Amino acid sequence: MGSAARSTWLSGDHDLDIFIGVSEGSSLLPALEIARLVAPDFEERYAEHAYVHARFEGFELDLVPCYLVEDASRIISAVDRTPFHSRYVSARIKGIEGEVLLLKQFMKGIGVYGSELKVRGFSGYLAELLTIRYGSFLGVLEGAAQWRPGEVIDLAGHSSRDHEEPLVVVDPVDPGRNVAAALDLDRMFQFVIASRLFSKEPDLEFFFPKAIPPLSDKELLEEMAKRKSSIIVLEFAAPDQVEDVIFPQLRKAQQSVCSLLDRNGFSVLRSDADWHRPPPAEVRDGEISGSNFGSIRILIELETAVLPRVEKRFGPPAWEAEHANKFVSSHPEPLSGPYLEEGRLVIEVARKFVRARELLQSRVASLSLGRHLGPELRRGYKIYGGEEILEIGDLEFRAFMARYFSARCRI
């Protein structure tokens, strides 16, 4: 029913979606029972309703019950749109299937293919609609090179709804829906920039980039030494949840950790986070090193991980008497001050935390980290700094560090 049925399935992909349709008004349970019989190695997952994720002969299968409704306006869940998508695309894709494949591989090669919340990129259906709109792979690149935030593409010309996303591609079978709703601004313009570059200087590496190998201990130390910054990694066990549940919470947790450090005077240069599976094979220091579901790791790069004891705090202008009195009374034991600096009151106080590690150890468990990640972190976590990061030896983490250090967008 998906790209495989339309000959726009990328060779080498091992993920298949299989939809099991039932009549409108019927129960989905019989379809779910059929899905359970496909392969012995399966697990039940839940989105808008239950479905089966199975592994069969090297393929990852999602077997999804859906309703066969007569009109897209009567869909009960999002997956019920799929037959309408298939019919719409199949009627218009004849003769340009190869162009769709080129576009999908190009998107995959530059790292923007996939609408799942881990990637926040272009879905396969979106790639098909763009090819229909512009007529060819090169036509899409030429069109994308001119995109600006707020670009609207409406193939059927029947939408009146306003959308706020950076790219709006109105679903031709459901006018109220933006097919590009999952695409974030950075992925959109990563594609725009790559489109401009390829149009000027085509290169096979856009489609098949060279793999970035995991860093060895020596290479990791050399990269950290070049930067002369302070790198900290917060690690804790991952919960038993699917990616689309984990990654929104992981970004929330990353933001919470960075905000905590910023509020306390530690300047964050850059940060990244990922879910690494399988878990490390060894347990370190009797503490967590992942679980059956892998390890969550949040990397924070700071200008410095150690601050001076003294902190300078600016108050209100001296002529605002009431506010000035409140500011002074709220700091009863300053190291220095109050004194004036360009008309404003200044007080110097002793920081409670001068080391980033101490701040995290004291406060991280109380942060808002998400419904599933928060409890896992409170069960146990570990903080690595400097050369301690070498203790994390699994290849997924070392490849993650290689990508972090080599981050570069050709323009």
Beta strands, then each sheet from edge to edge (+ up, - down):
strand 1: 15-23
strand 2: 42-46
strand 3: 50-56
strand 4: 59-68
strand 5: 151-153
strand 6: 167-171
strand 7: 174-178
strand 8: 230-237
strand 9: 268-276
strand 10: 295-302
strand 11: 310-317
strand 12: 336-341
strand 13: 344-350
strand 14: 381-385
sheet 1: 1+ 4+ 3- 2+
sheet 2: 5+ 6+ 7-
sheet 3: 9+ 10- 8+ 14-
sheet 4: 11+ 13- 12+
end
